[in-house]
Amino acid sequence: MSIRRTTTPRRAVTAASMVAAAILALAGCGGDEGGETQGQASTPASASASPSDENKGAQQEDTAAGENVDPNVKLAEVQGQGGLTLVIHQVKRDAGGFLTVQGEITNGGDQARNTSSWVGQESALVAKNPNSVAGATLVDKQGKKRYYVLRDTDARCLCTTEILPLAPGKSTSVFMQFPAPPQTTTEVDFTLPTFATASLKISG
């Protein structure tokens, strides 16, 4: 009987210790976000780097392509394949730690252009975000980090999706949201698949 009486308290102490260790481990993981070794590319934004479920919808509505953007502002212009041109109108920090890039893609060629290659080659993004600009990336050369378009837990990107093929002379507005680099970073290199890289200055 004495063995049974002493085993139960020991099990309770062990269980309490395991719970405490798990809490400390979770806290440690949360504190490591963005703390990768300099020179390595960051992994694609996961659920921990994405906005909360309550904020995702509102944030995407607030930054829909073309809203509050001056089309006469041209921060950068880069050429793509087949006569396509990408003009960046705005690169702005948003409340909540986001960086939103807004621009317009124009088909200056003489044939319709498919938009499927702009999503990149990551299978999860391709499946959930057809004909999107989810393949865009930012590189903070000062901080030596690469940033990917934010996504939710279902791999849906915070960016323009379901872009129709562009007929000659037609344009489409696009936006992409990234985790914001540190405030000390004022310029980033932006790349969208099939387009040249552009250096962009951050506002806000």
C-alpha positions in Angstrom: 0.0 0.0 0.0 2.8 2.4 0.8 4.1 2.0 -2.8 0.8 3.0 -4.3 0.6 6.0 -2.0 4.0 7.4 -3.0 3.7 6.6 -6.7 0.7 8.9 -7.3 2.3 12.1 -5.9 5.4 11.3 -7.9 3.3 11.0 -11.1 1.6 14.3 -10.3 5.0 16.0 -9.9 6.3 14.5 -13.1 3.2 15.6 -15.0 3.4 19.1 -13.6 7.0 19.3 -14.6 6.2 18.2 -18.2 3.5 20.8 -18.5 5.8 23.5 -17.3 8.6 22.4 -19.7 6.1 22.5 -22.6 5.0 26.0 -21.7 8.6 27.2 -21.6 9.3 25.5 -24.9 6.4 27.2 -26.6 7.4 30.5 -25.2 10.9 30.0 -26.6 9.6 29.2 -30.1 7.6 32.4 -30.2 10.6 34.4 -29.2 12.8 33.0 -32.0 10.6 34.3 -34.9 12.8 36.2 -37.4 16.0 35.3 -35.4 17.6 33.2 -38.1 21.3 33.3 -38.9 22.3 36.2 -41.1 22.9 35.2 -44.7 20.2 32.4 -44.8 16.9 32.9 -46.6 13.9 32.8 -44.3 11.3 30.1 -44.7 8.0 31.0 -46.4 5.7 32.8 -43.9 3.8 30.3 -41.8 0.8 30.7 -39.6 2.9 32.2 -36.9 4.0 35.0 -39.3 0.5 35.5 -40.7 -2.1 37.8 -39.2 -4.7 36.3 -36.8 -7.9 34.9 -38.1 -9.8 38.0 -36.9 -7.5 40.4 -38.8 -6.9 38.5 -42.0 -10.1 39.5 -43.8 -10.1 43.1 -42.7 -6.4 43.5 -43.6 -6.9 42.1 -47.1 -9.9 44.4 -47.7 -7.9 47.4 -46.5 -5.1 46.7 -49.0 -7.1 45.6 -52.1 -5.2 46.3 -55.3 -5.7 49.9 -56.5 -7.2 51.3 -53.3 -5.5 54.5 -52.0 -2.8 54.3 -54.7 -1.8 57.1 -56.9 -1.4 55.6 -60.4 0.8 58.5 -61.4 3.5 57.5 -58.9 6.1 55.2 -60.4 8.6 53.8 -57.8 10.0 51.3 -60.2 9.4 49.8 -63.7 10.7 46.4 -64.7 10.3 44.4 -67.8 9.0 40.8 -68.0 8.7 38.1 -70.6 6.7 38.6 -73.7 6.4 42.4 -73.6 5.0 42.6 -70.0 5.8 45.6 -67.8 5.4 45.8 -64.1 5.1 49.3 -62.5 5.3 49.6 -58.7 3.1 52.4 -57.4 3.4 51.9 -53.6 5.6 50.1 -51.0 4.2 50.9 -47.6 4.3 49.7 -44.0 0.9 48.9 -42.6 -0.3 48.6 -39.0 0.4 45.2 -37.6 3.8 44.6 -39.1 3.0 44.2 -42.8 4.6 45.6 -45.9 2.2 46.0 -48.8 3.5 46.3 -52.4 1.0 47.6 -55.0 1.5 47.9 -58.7 0.2 47.3 -62.2 1.1 44.8 -64.9 0.6 45.8 -68.5 0.8 43.6 -71.6 2.6 45.7 -74.2 3.1 42.7 -76.6 0.9 41.6 -79.5 -0.3 38.3 -77.9 -2.3 37.4 -74.9 -0.1 36.4 -71.9 -0.7 33.7 -69.4 -0.4 34.7 -65.7 0.1 31.3 -64.1 3.9 31.5 -63.8 3.7 34.5 -61.3 2.6 32.1 -58.5 6.1 30.5 -58.4 6.7 26.7 -58.1 5.8 25.9 -54.5 3.1 23.2 -54.9 1.0 24.4 -51.9 0.8 27.9 -53.3 0.1 26.8 -56.8 -2.8 24.6 -55.6 -4.4 27.3 -53.4 -3.6 30.5 -55.4 -4.0 29.8 -59.1 -2.9 32.7 -61.4 -1.7 34.8 -58.5 1.4 36.9 -57.6 2.1 34.6 -54.6 5.6 33.9 -56.0 6.9 37.4 -55.3 9.7 37.9 -52.8 11.5 40.7 -51.0 15.2 40.7 -50.1 16.5 42.9 -47.3 20.2 43.1 -48.3 21.0 45.0 -45.1 19.5 42.4 -42.8 20.4 39.6 -45.2 16.9 38.1 -45.2 14.4 37.1 -47.8 10.7 37.6 -47.2 7.8 35.7 -48.8 4.2 36.7 -49.4 2.2 36.1 -46.3 -0.3 33.2 -46.3 -3.0 31.9 -43.9 -3.1 28.4 -42.4 -4.7 27.0 -45.6 -1.8 28.4 -47.8 -4.0 31.1 -49.3 -1.8 34.1 -50.0 -2.4 37.7 -49.0 -2.1 38.9 -52.5 -4.0 39.2 -55.8 -5.3 35.9 -57.1 -7.2 34.5 -60.1 -5.7 37.0 -62.5 -7.1 36.4 -66.0 -4.8 36.1 -69.0 -3.7 39.6 -70.2 -4.8 40.5 -73.7 -2.5 42.9 -75.7 -2.7 46.4 -74.3 -4.6 45.3 -71.1 -3.4 45.9 -67.5 -4.2 44.4 -64.1 -3.6 45.9 -60.7 -1.8 43.7 -58.2 -0.9 43.7 -54.5 1.2 41.6 -52.2 1.7 41.6 -48.4 4.9 40.6 -46.7 6.2 40.6 -43.1 7.7 44.0 -42.7 11.5 44.3 -42.4 12.9 46.2 -39.4 12.3 50.0 -39.3 16.0 50.4 -40.0 15.5 48.8 -43.5 14.5 51.5 -46.0 15.1 49.7 -49.2 14.4 46.2 -50.5 14.9 44.2 -53.7 11.6 43.0 -55.2 11.2 40.0 -57.5 8.2 38.5 -59.3 8.8 35.4 -61.4 9.4 36.2 -65.1 10.2 39.8 -64.2 13.5 41.6 -63.6 14.4 42.6 -60.0 13.6 46.1 -58.8 15.0 48.1 -55.9 12.2 49.7 -53.9 12.2 52.3 -51.2 9.8 51.8 -48.3 7.5 54.5 -47.1 6.0 54.7 -43.6 
